Each structure stands twice: as structure tokens, then as C-alpha cells.
């Protein structure tokens, strides 16, 4: 960083020579030409906590009120569309016994016995502090909504959402296996709870021939209340898993008007090409939004003791995006039985996805998958983009290229919120030790 770093703590200044991905800039200056990596070199004025009109950078302009990233990259704050804040950081208490999805499900079921108000609040707030330090501005979390846990978890979420308002915008999704929608009374209770909390109705779909009626029930409950939907879909390597197709067909049949997000979709990568073509046609027609979760899927999928995995576990990100279907990338589980790693860092999600799924040569507009695109799904028009009049919620990197950006963790990034540096660091894991003393 060149220029006066202290300027980041003043009301008005200009970020000079900022390398911003073209896909993250609304209304880019007509005379700003992207380089070979798709980066625009911009001067970005910041005034009263908001972004002014970006201008094409001209070498040699160094006024006193200017801070130069020195050609470093500048991104808008990250948007994390699929997380599990209620499970986060439980790994020290309940590790996955064998690294499989089945092992994770059994461990999580046992750990729920410890999910008191105090336990949930401590871990969820710890997660938010991690995300805040890394530059996240909005998050959607799935919340386990089995009875009676929903009566504990949702009130804690509401309190944290209010406490974090203005720092990280939060949305919640009900997490309930589709089979549990057979209990019409509980299903209605959850839908009403989600509606009252301005949330999103969700389900874990293991759709077979015998429970399409339950999928219909989910769509009816959402449609009656004007709710969006968010499903866990086909988190398996079984090519016979086709919930992806069934959700699309149901959405088309219902003429569903809300947004529909589908996460995981792993089995798509194991299905024959002709089937994939038909499935993606349906998804495009239904307006589905796909969420790739590369880190968790890489960890769980194709795991067999003593064997090297034969596939990467991720869905068909390139093919889905090529069809014009919106794609986001997200953290998913962090330091719990489903995935023992991660830190709610949007850059780590992006970096891992690029390497796991070859989202490069060129990187193109993939940065939008952790910023603009998920912000649109959440309905946050000002988030995830560099736009005149939007809040100056930005992340500044010394890295000048994607090779530099993705080669180091970028712990020296500068996070701006409303134009001011936040000077935050991720919290110390030791803060949570007291929760695990009896676990």
C-alpha cells in the first residue's frame, strides 16, 4: 500500500490504482480497459462512507488525499450464501469418526444435546467475528429446525441478527429433512416461523418415488407465504440421485415466483452426459440458482478408508454456468463434523474453488460467485459490487494479480466498512474452550 494508510480512517479519500475485477463493477468507466486478467485499473473516491463514481486510473496523479493500493486488487465485501452457523466450531467436541457424510450426520445428531442458548450464541458470534475480520458483509445460514431445537436456535439467531445489523446482514434458512415434512403440523409451524423471521424455507432432499408429495408440500407452504426456497440437493456420488431434476419440475409445475437455491448437487457430476443436458435444461427453465460448496464436498465425497478419492466431489460448475444458470460459491460447514477446516473467509472459498474446479484460464467473472451473484439471491442490491452510491464496504489486497492473490492467504488485507478500516482480527480459538470442557 502506498500513500497515507491513515487516510483509510478519515471520512474522504480516493483509492488510486485499484485493480478491480470487471465483473464486480457496475457501470465501469467507458475509458477503463480491462487487462488480460479482466481487472480494471480504477481510482475510487470514498466520501461519507460511500463509493463515488469510479474513474479510469491515470498514472502520476498523487494528491494528498489519495491512498494507492499500488496496483493491488480491491474487491467488494464477500457474500457467503450457504453456511451452518449453528454447527460451526463444534469439531473439538464432536469430531467426525470416519470422515464420511454418514459419520458427520451421526456426530452432529449427538452434538445437538449441547446446543443451549449459551453454546449457540458463543459459537455463532465467534463465526461472525471471523467473517467480519475477513471482509464478509452478508451471510445466509441454515438452522437445524427439528423439534424442539427450533425453539432454541431461531431466537438466538434473531438476537444476533439485530446485534450485527449494519455489520453483517444475516438471513436464516430452515434445515429439515424432507421426510419430516410428513408431520403437517410441524411443517406449518416451521413455515410460519420462517415467515415471521423474514427467512427462507429449506429442506434436505433425498427425493425418491415415494415422497414427491412432500416436495409439493414444501412448495405449497412457501408459495402461500411468499417465501424463497433453499434446498440441500443430491449430496452423494450416486448417479441415481435426481432431486435436482424433481425440484426443477416442481418449480415449473407450480409456476413458483420466488427464488430457489440448490446447494451441493454433487451427483450431477456422476450422471451420463445426456441426462445432465436434460437436467440443466430443466434447471434453466425453472430459474434455479446453484450453490457450489467445494471445500466440504471435497472433504466428504468419495471417502473410503485407505483409498485415494477418484473424484473431487464438486458439481458441474462450468457446465451449469455455461447454461446461464447463476452459480455461487460458499463456505458451507466450518470446523464441524462435516468439514473440520475453514474460517468463513470468502477469499479462501474462492481460492479453493479455483484450484479444485479449474475456475481459471481465464478466471473471468468467477469472482462474482462470492460477491455480486449471492448478494442478488439474498436480495441485497448494494452488496457484492463496486457501484457509485453503494456503501464503501471493500477489501484491499496487496496482490496485483490472481497468481499473487491465490498464492498466499492474504492475512495482510485491509477491510473497509463504510469507508473506514475496521482493524479486526479473527478471534482466538481458545475463547471457545470452556464450551468443550464437559463435551
Order of alpha helices (4+ residues) and beta strands (2+ residues): beta-beta-beta-beta-beta-beta-beta-beta-alpha-alpha-beta-alpha-beta-alpha-beta-alpha-beta-alpha-beta-alpha-beta-alpha-alpha-beta-alpha-alpha-beta-alpha-beta-beta
